[in-house]
Amino acid sequence: MKDLFIDGHWVASVGAQPGRTVLNPYDASELATVAEADPADVDAAVTAARRAFDGGPWRTTCARERGELLRKLSGLLVRDREELARTESLDTGKTLAEGRTDVDDIVAVFRYYANLADADAGRVVDTGNPHAISRVVHEPVGVCALIAPWNYPLLQMSWKLAPALAAGNTTVIKPSEVTPLSTLHLVRLLEEAELPDGVVNLVLGGGPTVGSAMVSHPGVDLVSFTGGLATGQKIMAAAALGVKRVALELGGKNPNVVFADADFDTAVDYALSAAFFHSGQVCSAGSRLIVQDTIHDAFVAELARRADAIRLGNGLDDATECGPLVSAEHRDKVERYIAQALAEGARLVAGGHRPHDPGLQNGYFLRPTVFADCDASLTVVREEVFGPVLTVERFRDENEAVQLANDTEYGLAGAVWTGDASVAQRVAGALRHGTVWINDYHPYLPQAEWGGFGKSGIGRELGPSGLDEYREAKHIYHNIRPEPMRWFAGPATGGDQ
């Protein structure tokens, strides 16, 4: 199986690992069998990327030409939109509509960084000396190890790869071993776009073997990872040994705050999409609903009624509103959180079990679940479940709402719903989260930074800061009329020496 892409060629693993079977989470059917890399393959990939960076054309290619290649890639993504959307649906279980939206967003990201690539020529600094010119310029970091998660395989890879390439870096990329298929397609498109050899190298496999080898490799200058907190902590510790730059997006436990004056029906509708979009397998999912006490009971009742009506099914079926979880192992993990919430005293008002539909028994489905009577003492409120589980807390006033929303070690995203613009702005300003939506949930823009406070990670993706993650600033000071300084006078001409 020649599924690894190293130095411009599709190659088989040098090791003897058996291939990995990729399953469709809708019915556990086999989608494909792909190669598994080993540390020797990672070494070959990093060596190719290092050689391409140190001696290849990409680093010195003008930014405008790098941008043109990204635009060419964007066109190929548009051409293959339907195939890629279908691949994402089959691989992750998400609906085809979600897959199409993902591809459109991926195109927007590559186009944004194509335009940004040559937008910054550096800056001139006033030296105070008429005979000196001082400039600050930006250069690529070097070889970047890019590790994407399984929930948005291609979208999350684009957030890393587009700015890395725009800045002139070379890369070794690894999708999740659970959902690798769309990234394989992306690399074929990069090959079609005539990206120079060694600039993008693809390795496949699990985090403990392939991912660890990437992070610890001495030839890697930067590691960008999106995934769980525990893995991110290990990556940070390993990268510290080589003093590598790291960019980490590690999820969140995101509050969705609803004041009593918010439009009731709209707030309920968005609370459902915030929590259950892609079966809650979203780092920014609004999994903590915090509702003002005067509307709490009615809000919970309507939320439960609507959650119980969500249609589960095959992501390729237009009638499906919510697909399965990504794997049997992940569903087991989410079910353990549900059992623990019940044991700790949360009140189940919707879901909490696998669907009874005979047609869904082979897949990894779980009914959208809502718990009421929750507070921060519950594990399900504090920890990221990453599944279709929503907890509901109540608050009395604005101060308590802010206190509850900030009572988390994460800080990725949050939202506030109110008809009072002053309240909205005060609460948005008080929330310690990297993105705050007012009367909305989930939209992001390629032009706007994405990342979190606290244990949600380090660094930012998207926006100008997303490009800066992959650049080094260099100060160049040019004295155009050098003269002797005479700081040290030299040997004395007489007297004591």
LOTI-200852 format. One record per residue (C-alpha): residue number from 1; residue in three letters; z, x, y negated. Coordinates in steps of 0.001 Angstrom, whole numbers. Layout:
REM residues N
{NUM, 'ala', {Z, X, Y}};
...
//
This chain:
REM residues 497
{1, 'met', {0, 0, 0}};
{2, 'lys', {-1200, 1645, -3177}};
{3, 'asp', {946, -283, -5637}};
{4, 'leu', {2337, 2635, -7629}};
{5, 'phe', {374, 3764, -10684}};
{6, 'ile', {935, 7442, -11434}};
{7, 'asp', {-1133, 9680, -13696}};
{8, 'gly', {-3965, 7170, -13904}};
{9, 'his', {-4269, 6510, -10161}};
{10, 'trp', {-3057, 3821, -7764}};
{11, 'val', {-1143, 5603, -5033}};
{12, 'ala', {1080, 4871, -2066}};
{13, 'ser', {4696, 5961, -1955}};
{14, 'val', {5208, 9480, -648}};
{15, 'gly', {8210, 8237, 1324}};
{16, 'ala', {8446, 6150, 4460}};
{17, 'gln', {10031, 3043, 2915}};
{18, 'pro', {8742, -252, 4262}};
{19, 'gly', {7125, -2529, 1729}};
{20, 'arg', {9125, -5255, 9}};
{21, 'thr', {8175, -8895, 545}};
{22, 'val', {8009, -10943, -2654}};
{23, 'leu', {9059, -14582, -2125}};
{24, 'asn', {8224, -17778, -3948}};
{25, 'pro', {11624, -19231, -4929}};
{26, 'tyr', {10221, -22769, -4725}};
{27, 'asp', {9906, -22703, -919}};
{28, 'ala', {10739, -19117, 188}};
{29, 'ser', {7109, -18569, 1209}};
{30, 'glu', {5690, -15049, 1058}};
{31, 'leu', {3637, -14239, -2023}};
{32, 'ala', {2897, -10566, -1386}};
{33, 'thr', {4181, -7350, 90}};
{34, 'val', {4387, -4433, -2331}};
{35, 'ala', {5208, -765, -2019}};
{36, 'glu', {8689, 621, -2584}};
{37, 'ala', {8987, 3915, -4411}};
{38, 'asp', {11543, 6604, -3693}};
{39, 'pro', {12987, 9351, -5928}};
{40, 'ala', {10048, 11651, -5167}};
{41, 'asp', {7677, 9034, -6564}};
{42, 'val', {9839, 8719, -9665}};
{43, 'asp', {9690, 12477, -10107}};
{44, 'ala', {5890, 12398, -9865}};
{45, 'ala', {5733, 9571, -12402}};
{46, 'val', {8053, 11304, -14889}};
{47, 'thr', {6176, 14585, -14436}};
{48, 'ala', {2899, 12798, -15210}};
{49, 'ala', {4402, 11150, -18274}};
{50, 'arg', {5863, 14455, -19441}};
{51, 'arg', {2533, 16216, -19020}};
{52, 'ala', {727, 13414, -20864}};
{53, 'phe', {3215, 13558, -23727}};
{54, 'asp', {3348, 17328, -24100}};
{55, 'gly', {-341, 18051, -23638}};
{56, 'gly', {-2269, 14786, -23547}};
{57, 'pro', {-4114, 12988, -26324}};
{58, 'trp', {-1884, 9922, -26772}};
{59, 'arg', {881, 11537, -28811}};
{60, 'thr', {-1598, 12965, -31315}};
{61, 'thr', {-3922, 9967, -31362}};
{62, 'cys', {-3873, 8434, -34826}};
{63, 'ala', {-1735, 5342, -35127}};
{64, 'arg', {-4738, 3195, -35998}};
{65, 'glu', {-6401, 4041, -32675}};
{66, 'arg', {-3201, 3297, -30765}};
{67, 'gly', {-3123, -63, -32504}};
{68, 'glu', {-6728, -733, -31515}};
{69, 'leu', {-5918, -175, -27865}};
{70, 'leu', {-3023, -2627, -28093}};
{71, 'arg', {-5371, -5177, -29659}};
{72, 'lys', {-7827, -4620, -26818}};
{73, 'leu', {-5023, -5219, -24344}};
{74, 'ser', {-4082, -8395, -26193}};
{75, 'gly', {-7608, -9678, -25728}};
{76, 'leu', {-7457, -9012, -22010}};
{77, 'leu', {-4153, -10860, -21795}};
{78, 'val', {-5733, -13854, -23505}};
{79, 'arg', {-8628, -13714, -21060}};
{80, 'asp', {-6250, -13710, -18064}};
{81, 'arg', {-3734, -16160, -19562}};
{82, 'glu', {-3963, -18780, -16843}};
{83, 'glu', {-3777, -16303, -13971}};
{84, 'leu', {-795, -14530, -15499}};
{85, 'ala', {1020, -17805, -16223}};
{86, 'arg', {492, -18911, -12645}};
{87, 'thr', {1762, -15554, -11361}};
{88, 'glu', {4919, -15846, -13458}};
{89, 'ser', {5497, -19378, -12189}};
{90, 'leu', {5067, -18390, -8548}};
{91, 'asp', {7151, -15231, -8893}};
{92, 'thr', {10079, -16606, -10923}};
{93, 'gly', {10005, -20341, -10193}};
{94, 'lys', {9624, -21314, -13861}};
{95, 'thr', {7255, -24096, -14848}};
{96, 'leu', {3607, -23349, -15525}};
{97, 'ala', {4101, -24533, -19109}};
{98, 'glu', {6840, -21907, -19524}};
{99, 'gly', {4563, -19289, -17994}};
{100, 'arg', {1799, -20103, -20469}};
{101, 'thr', {4251, -19877, -23337}};
{102, 'asp', {5412, -16491, -22037}};
{103, 'val', {1859, -15126, -22011}};
{104, 'asp', {1221, -16404, -25537}};
{105, 'asp', {4422, -14704, -26689}};
{106, 'ile', {3418, -11476, -24941}};
{107, 'val', {90, -11492, -26758}};
{108, 'ala', {1912, -12026, -30054}};
{109, 'val', {4206, -9062, -29361}};
{110, 'phe', {1364, -6666, -28572}};
{111, 'arg', {-573, -7845, -31634}};
{112, 'tyr', {2467, -7427, -33861}};
{113, 'tyr', {3010, -3827, -32812}};
{114, 'ala', {-723, -3131, -32954}};
{115, 'asn', {-537, -4044, -36643}};
{116, 'leu', {2728, -2201, -37201}};
{117, 'ala', {1572, 1029, -35547}};
{118, 'asp', {-42, 2462, -38692}};
{119, 'ala', {1906, 502, -41288}};
{120, 'asp', {4473, 3240, -41935}};
{121, 'ala', {3192, 6642, -43015}};
{122, 'gly', {6680, 7860, -43794}};
{123, 'arg', {8170, 8330, -47233}};
{124, 'val', {8366, 10951, -49948}};
{125, 'val', {11843, 12019, -51065}};
{126, 'asp', {12536, 13204, -54604}};
{127, 'thr', {13856, 16753, -54306}};
{128, 'gly', {14719, 17275, -57963}};
{129, 'asn', {12575, 20409, -57762}};
{130, 'pro', {9047, 20216, -59227}};
{131, 'his', {7940, 22955, -56856}};
{132, 'ala', {9036, 21253, -53620}};
{133, 'ile', {7657, 18337, -51656}};
{134, 'ser', {9934, 16497, -49246}};
{135, 'arg', {8677, 13984, -46686}};
{136, 'val', {10317, 11951, -43925}};
{137, 'val', {7906, 11219, -41085}};
{138, 'his', {8268, 9567, -37699}};
{139, 'glu', {7353, 10978, -34329}};
{140, 'pro', {7562, 9517, -30802}};
{141, 'val', {10753, 10115, -28832}};
{142, 'gly', {8941, 11372, -25720}};
{143, 'val', {9076, 10038, -22177}};
{144, 'cys', {10595, 6564, -22008}};
{145, 'ala', {11961, 4867, -18888}};
{146, 'leu', {11517, 1114, -19322}};
{147, 'ile', {13347, -1203, -16908}};
{148, 'ala', {12747, -4958, -17169}};
{149, 'pro', {14676, -7891, -15651}};
{150, 'trp', {13517, -10560, -13212}};
{151, 'asn', {13817, -13657, -15399}};
{152, 'tyr', {11069, -12790, -17900}};
{153, 'pro', {9278, -9959, -16106}};
{154, 'leu', {6242, -9529, -18332}};
{155, 'leu', {7694, -10756, -21610}};
{156, 'gln', {10661, -8398, -21477}};
{157, 'met', {8404, -5519, -20474}};
{158, 'ser', {6180, -6240, -23475}};
{159, 'trp', {9183, -6026, -25814}};
{160, 'lys', {9650, -2446, -24606}};
{161, 'leu', {6156, -1248, -23840}};
{162, 'ala', {4385, -2473, -26995}};
{163, 'pro', {6589, -542, -29467}};
{164, 'ala', {6836, 2468, -27145}};
{165, 'leu', {3046, 2775, -27015}};
{166, 'ala', {2585, 1993, -30701}};
{167, 'ala', {4906, 4887, -31541}};
{168, 'gly', {2974, 7322, -29316}};
{169, 'asn', {5372, 7677, -26389}};
{170, 'thr', {4535, 7968, -22722}};
{171, 'thr', {6339, 5797, -20217}};
{172, 'val', {7546, 5154, -16704}};
{173, 'ile', {8008, 1424, -16206}};
{174, 'lys', {9822, -531, -13523}};
{175, 'pro', {9884, -4308, -13173}};
{176, 'ser', {12559, -5999, -11112}};
{177, 'glu', {11955, -5634, -7394}};
{178, 'val', {12310, -9435, -7173}};
{179, 'thr', {9475, -10276, -9608}};
{180, 'pro', {6986, -7384, -9839}};
{181, 'leu', {3651, -9181, -9623}};
{182, 'ser', {2825, -9825, -13282}};
{183, 'thr', {3627, -6224, -14221}};
{184, 'leu', {1152, -5036, -11595}};
{185, 'his', {-1433, -7205, -13322}};
{186, 'leu', {-487, -5780, -16735}};
{187, 'val', {-999, -2220, -15567}};
{188, 'arg', {-4452, -3119, -14240}};
{189, 'leu', {-5274, -4456, -17702}};
{190, 'leu', {-4045, -1219, -19291}};
{191, 'glu', {-6333, 648, -16921}};
{192, 'glu', {-9202, -1633, -17962}};
{193, 'ala', {-8379, -970, -21614}};
{194, 'glu', {-8845, 2762, -20880}};
{195, 'leu', {-5354, 3939, -21668}};
{196, 'pro', {-5239, 7732, -21123}};
{197, 'asp', {-3906, 8949, -17793}};
{198, 'gly', {-159, 9428, -17570}};
{199, 'val', {731, 7316, -20600}};
{200, 'val', {1950, 4392, -18480}};
{201, 'asn', {3222, 5057, -14971}};
{202, 'leu', {4439, 2247, -12717}};
{203, 'val', {7067, 2566, -10007}};
{204, 'leu', {8426, -304, -7916}};
{205, 'gly', {11748, -674, -6172}};
{206, 'gly', {15427, -1454, -6521}};
{207, 'gly', {17796, -316, -9200}};
{208, 'pro', {20179, 1737, -7038}};
{209, 'thr', {17354, 4010, -5870}};
{210, 'val', {14360, 3878, -8191}};
{211, 'gly', {16162, 2800, -11348}};
{212, 'ser', {18881, 5407, -10907}};
{213, 'ala', {16307, 8128, -10338}};
{214, 'met', {14569, 7161, -13585}};
{215, 'val', {17768, 7158, -15631}};
{216, 'ser', {19043, 10482, -14304}};
{217, 'his', {15736, 12359, -14404}};
{218, 'pro', {15927, 15319, -16820}};
{219, 'gly', {12371, 14687, -17973}};
{220, 'val', {13248, 11287, -19458}};
{221, 'asp', {14166, 11170, -23169}};
{222, 'leu', {14982, 7479, -23586}};
{223, 'val', {16069, 4633, -21328}};
{224, 'ser', {15523, 995, -22256}};
{225, 'phe', {17102, -1569, -19955}};
{226, 'thr', {17523, -5331, -19989}};
{227, 'gly', {19861, -6794, -17400}};
{228, 'gly', {23486, -7244, -16450}};
{229, 'leu', {26520, -5689, -18113}};
{230, 'ala', {27755, -3769, -15062}};
{231, 'thr', {24382, -2099, -14532}};
{232, 'gly', {24070, -1362, -18235}};
{233, 'gln', {27428, 397, -18222}};
{234, 'lys', {26292, 2589, -15325}};
{235, 'ile', {23049, 3418, -17112}};
{236, 'met', {24884, 4352, -20270}};
{237, 'ala', {27231, 6653, -18364}};
{238, 'ala', {24372, 8329, -16494}};
{239, 'ala', {22278, 8722, -19646}};
{240, 'ala', {25223, 10330, -21422}};
{241, 'leu', {25084, 13284, -19045}};
{242, 'gly', {21627, 14138, -20367}};
{243, 'val', {22372, 12905, -23902}};
{244, 'lys', {19456, 10499, -23600}};
{245, 'arg', {18819, 7752, -26069}};
{246, 'val', {19550, 4299, -24679}};
{247, 'ala', {18568, 773, -25686}};
{248, 'leu', {20465, -1888, -23762}};
{249, 'glu', {20238, -5694, -23819}};
{250, 'leu', {22990, -6912, -21516}};
{251, 'gly', {23078, -10663, -21843}};
{252, 'gly', {25518, -13006, -23485}};
{253, 'lys', {27874, -15953, -23305}};
{254, 'asn', {26316, -17886, -26115}};
{255, 'pro', {28061, -20632, -28118}};
{256, 'asn', {26218, -23767, -29238}};
{257, 'val', {28408, -25417, -31886}};
{258, 'val', {27846, -29101, -32709}};
{259, 'phe', {29537, -30697, -35719}};
{260, 'ala', {30061, -34444, -35898}};
{261, 'asp', {27517, -34892, -38709}};
{262, 'ala', {24647, -33417, -36669}};
{263, 'asp', {21903, -35781, -35518}};
{264, 'phe', {23373, -36929, -32220}};
{265, 'asp', {20216, -37451, -30146}};
{266, 'thr', {18575, -34249, -31346}};
{267, 'ala', {21697, -32175, -30713}};
{268, 'val', {21995, -33565, -27169}};
{269, 'asp', {18334, -32859, -26496}};
{270, 'tyr', {18625, -29257, -27676}};
{271, 'ala', {21908, -28735, -25833}};
{272, 'leu', {20051, -29533, -22615}};
{273, 'ser', {17177, -27149, -23338}};
{274, 'ala', {19586, -24457, -24566}};
{275, 'ala', {21488, -24554, -21278}};
{276, 'phe', {18893, -25490, -18653}};
{277, 'phe', {15611, -23975, -19800}};
{278, 'his', {14358, -21805, -16889}};
{279, 'ser', {17366, -23095, -14902}};
{280, 'gly', {19730, -21309, -17272}};
{281, 'gln', {18351, -17913, -16268}};
{282, 'val', {18027, -16805, -19880}};
{283, 'cys', {20114, -14113, -21554}};
{284, 'ser', {20445, -16268, -24669}};
{285, 'ala', {21133, -19547, -22839}};
{286, 'gly', {23483, -21856, -24732}};
{287, 'ser', {25894, -22015, -21831}};
{288, 'arg', {28987, -22665, -24001}};
{289, 'leu', {28745, -26004, -25778}};
{290, 'ile', {31435, -26445, -28444}};
{291, 'val', {31569, -30018, -29790}};
{292, 'gln', {33658, -31525, -32589}};
{293, 'asp', {36352, -33770, -31164}};
{294, 'thr', {35313, -36978, -32953}};
{295, 'ile', {32002, -37100, -31040}};
{296, 'his', {33035, -35081, -27985}};
{297, 'asp', {33483, -37864, -25426}};
{298, 'ala', {30267, -39684, -26302}};
{299, 'phe', {28381, -36410, -26420}};
{300, 'val', {29594, -35340, -22972}};
{301, 'ala', {28758, -38725, -21462}};
{302, 'glu', {25193, -38672, -22789}};
{303, 'leu', {24754, -35028, -21846}};
{304, 'ala', {25822, -35732, -18256}};
{305, 'arg', {23518, -38735, -18008}};
{306, 'arg', {20552, -36713, -19245}};
{307, 'ala', {21381, -33691, -17055}};
{308, 'asp', {21436, -35864, -13943}};
{309, 'ala', {17931, -37097, -14817}};
{310, 'ile', {16302, -33642, -15023}};
{311, 'arg', {13424, -33424, -12549}};
{312, 'leu', {13469, -30394, -10241}};
{313, 'gly', {10402, -29199, -8382}};
{314, 'asn', {7514, -26814, -8004}};
{315, 'gly', {6779, -24977, -11221}};
{316, 'leu', {3066, -25634, -10690}};
{317, 'asp', {3644, -29403, -10705}};
{318, 'asp', {3240, -30870, -14209}};
{319, 'ala', {6036, -33361, -13504}};
{320, 'thr', {8597, -30585, -12941}};
{321, 'glu', {11090, -30016, -15748}};
{322, 'cys', {13201, -27343, -14073}};
{323, 'gly', {12448, -24932, -11266}};
{324, 'pro', {14617, -23084, -8743}};
{325, 'leu', {16840, -20086, -9138}};
{326, 'val', {15143, -16798, -8458}};
{327, 'ser', {16639, -16020, -5043}};
{328, 'ala', {19049, -17225, -2400}};
{329, 'glu', {21473, -14444, -3347}};
{330, 'his', {21486, -15478, -6975}};
{331, 'arg', {22049, -19142, -6114}};
{332, 'asp', {25002, -18118, -3946}};
{333, 'lys', {26469, -16257, -6923}};
{334, 'val', {26097, -19276, -9217}};
{335, 'glu', {27654, -21561, -6596}};
{336, 'arg', {30673, -19270, -6436}};
{337, 'tyr', {31142, -19729, -10189}};
{338, 'ile', {30955, -23517, -9745}};
{339, 'ala', {33566, -23455, -6987}};
{340, 'gln', {35824, -21237, -9075}};
{341, 'ala', {35490, -23533, -12099}};
{342, 'leu', {36600, -26493, -10008}};
{343, 'ala', {39502, -24513, -8593}};
{344, 'glu', {40600, -23531, -12115}};
{345, 'gly', {40642, -27136, -13313}};
{346, 'ala', {37294, -27783, -15026}};
{347, 'arg', {36073, -31378, -14797}};
{348, 'leu', {32646, -31756, -13190}};
{349, 'val', {30587, -34443, -14925}};
{350, 'ala', {27062, -33595, -13677}};
{351, 'gly', {25450, -31637, -10884}};
{352, 'gly', {27429, -28984, -9092}};
{353, 'his', {25433, -29158, -5884}};
{354, 'arg', {22051, -28510, -4312}};
{355, 'pro', {19496, -31325, -4605}};
{356, 'his', {19214, -33830, -1769}};
{357, 'asp', {15417, -34146, -2012}};
{358, 'pro', {14010, -33119, 1412}};
{359, 'gly', {11050, -31471, -270}};
{360, 'leu', {13291, -28957, -2052}};
{361, 'gln', {15401, -27774, 873}};
{362, 'asn', {13501, -24529, 1482}};
{363, 'gly', {13752, -23410, -2135}};
{364, 'tyr', {16638, -21979, -4131}};
{365, 'phe', {17438, -25120, -6126}};
{366, 'leu', {20662, -26169, -7796}};
{367, 'arg', {21256, -29295, -9834}};
{368, 'pro', {21938, -28781, -13567}};
{369, 'thr', {25711, -28668, -13819}};
{370, 'val', {28010, -29739, -16660}};
{371, 'phe', {31761, -29065, -16849}};
{372, 'ala', {34037, -30750, -19377}};
{373, 'asp', {37676, -30051, -20343}};
{374, 'cys', {36921, -26335, -20579}};
{375, 'asp', {38625, -23553, -22477}};
{376, 'ala', {38574, -19771, -22612}};
{377, 'ser', {41030, -19455, -19740}};
{378, 'leu', {38253, -20415, -17298}};
{379, 'thr', {36177, -17694, -15693}};
{380, 'val', {33048, -19831, -16062}};
{381, 'val', {33594, -19878, -19848}};
{382, 'arg', {34152, -16137, -20178}};
{383, 'glu', {31585, -14639, -17795}};
{384, 'glu', {27803, -14865, -17848}};
{385, 'val', {26811, -17181, -14984}};
{386, 'phe', {23039, -16909, -15565}};
{387, 'gly', {22291, -20245, -13987}};
{388, 'pro', {22149, -23991, -14745}};
{389, 'val', {25836, -24313, -15621}};
{390, 'leu', {27051, -25648, -18978}};
{391, 'thr', {30676, -25741, -20103}};
{392, 'val', {31916, -28012, -22892}};
{393, 'glu', {34805, -27196, -25240}};
{394, 'arg', {36044, -29190, -28219}};
{395, 'phe', {37119, -28223, -31741}};
{396, 'arg', {38811, -29927, -34687}};
{397, 'asp', {37532, -28124, -37782}};
{398, 'glu', {35245, -25359, -39000}};
{399, 'asn', {37784, -22579, -38624}};
{400, 'glu', {38511, -23488, -35031}};
{401, 'ala', {34781, -23743, -34276}};
{402, 'val', {34214, -20180, -35506}};
{403, 'gln', {37264, -18897, -33653}};
{404, 'leu', {36083, -20414, -30368}};
{405, 'ala', {32496, -19277, -30818}};
{406, 'asn', {33571, -15697, -31449}};
{407, 'asp', {36084, -15662, -28592}};
{408, 'thr', {33810, -13671, -26269}};
{409, 'glu', {33216, -10026, -25508}};
{410, 'tyr', {29488, -10701, -25818}};
{411, 'gly', {27544, -11393, -28996}};
{412, 'leu', {23869, -11995, -28283}};
{413, 'ala', {23074, -15406, -29776}};
{414, 'gly', {24558, -18676, -30931}};
{415, 'ala', {23727, -21872, -32781}};
{416, 'val', {25311, -24322, -35205}};
{417, 'trp', {24341, -27978, -35604}};
{418, 'thr', {25294, -29792, -38804}};
{419, 'gly', {23810, -31839, -41610}};
{420, 'asp', {25760, -29831, -44187}};
{421, 'ala', {23790, -26778, -45305}};
{422, 'ser', {26884, -25111, -46756}};
{423, 'val', {28773, -25429, -43481}};
{424, 'ala', {25735, -24166, -41593}};
{425, 'gln', {25452, -21042, -43719}};
{426, 'arg', {29179, -20299, -43643}};
{427, 'val', {29372, -20631, -39871}};
{428, 'ala', {26171, -18642, -39313}};
{429, 'gly', {27596, -15873, -41472}};
{430, 'ala', {30898, -15895, -39605}};
{431, 'leu', {29456, -15769, -36083}};
{432, 'arg', {29432, -12286, -34561}};
{433, 'his', {26146, -12710, -32722}};
{434, 'gly', {22810, -10960, -33131}};
{435, 'thr', {20796, -14162, -33539}};
{436, 'val', {22105, -17427, -34966}};
{437, 'trp', {20057, -20610, -35017}};
{438, 'ile', {20798, -23478, -37399}};
{439, 'asn', {19756, -26888, -36039}};
{440, 'asp', {17583, -25259, -33404}};
{441, 'tyr', {17856, -23186, -30246}};
{442, 'his', {15826, -20474, -28466}};
{443, 'pro', {12959, -19613, -30871}};
{444, 'tyr', {12390, -15946, -31580}};
{445, 'leu', {9764, -14094, -33602}};
{446, 'pro', {8132, -10735, -32837}};
{447, 'gln', {8792, -9807, -36478}};
{448, 'ala', {12548, -10437, -36243}};
{449, 'glu', {15012, -8121, -34524}};
{450, 'trp', {16607, -9198, -31246}};
{451, 'gly', {19813, -7786, -29830}};
{452, 'gly', {23519, -8360, -29685}};
{453, 'phe', {26969, -7397, -30843}};
{454, 'gly', {29766, -6206, -28569}};
{455, 'lys', {28973, -5977, -24882}};
{456, 'ser', {25609, -7665, -25332}};
{457, 'gly', {24136, -4231, -25778}};
{458, 'ile', {23054, -1383, -28011}};
{459, 'gly', {20000, -1240, -30250}};
{460, 'arg', {17415, -3831, -31173}};
{461, 'glu', {14123, -5013, -29755}};
{462, 'leu', {11325, -6637, -31780}};
{463, 'gly', {10808, -6333, -35505}};
{464, 'pro', {10533, -2996, -37305}};
{465, 'ser', {13784, -1865, -35686}};
{466, 'gly', {12173, -2368, -32276}};
{467, 'leu', {9624, 274, -33237}};
{468, 'asp', {12318, 2570, -34631}};
{469, 'glu', {14034, 2638, -31220}};
{470, 'tyr', {11038, 4633, -29972}};
{471, 'arg', {10685, 6999, -32938}};
{472, 'glu', {12426, 10108, -34169}};
{473, 'ala', {12758, 10700, -37913}};
{474, 'lys', {11778, 14186, -39058}};
{475, 'his', {12365, 15660, -42514}};
{476, 'ile', {9706, 18123, -43723}};
{477, 'tyr', {10591, 20122, -46849}};
{478, 'his', {7762, 22142, -48389}};
{479, 'asn', {8449, 24727, -51096}};
{480, 'ile', {5045, 25193, -52729}};
{481, 'arg', {6145, 28088, -54945}};
{482, 'pro', {8591, 30211, -52963}};
{483, 'glu', {10316, 33059, -54794}};
{484, 'pro', {13120, 35438, -53807}};
{485, 'met', {16485, 33769, -54123}};
{486, 'arg', {18469, 36987, -54786}};
{487, 'trp', {21504, 35331, -53257}};
{488, 'phe', {22387, 38602, -51574}};
{489, 'ala', {21818, 41465, -53917}};
{490, 'gly', {21034, 44055, -51257}};
{491, 'pro', {22316, 47679, -51139}};
{492, 'ala', {24130, 48813, -54249}};
{493, 'thr', {22375, 51515, -56291}};
{494, 'gly', {25549, 53408, -57034}};
{495, 'gly', {29283, 53459, -56548}};
{496, 'asp', {30987, 52368, -53342}};
{497, 'gln', {28805, 51091, -50547}};
//
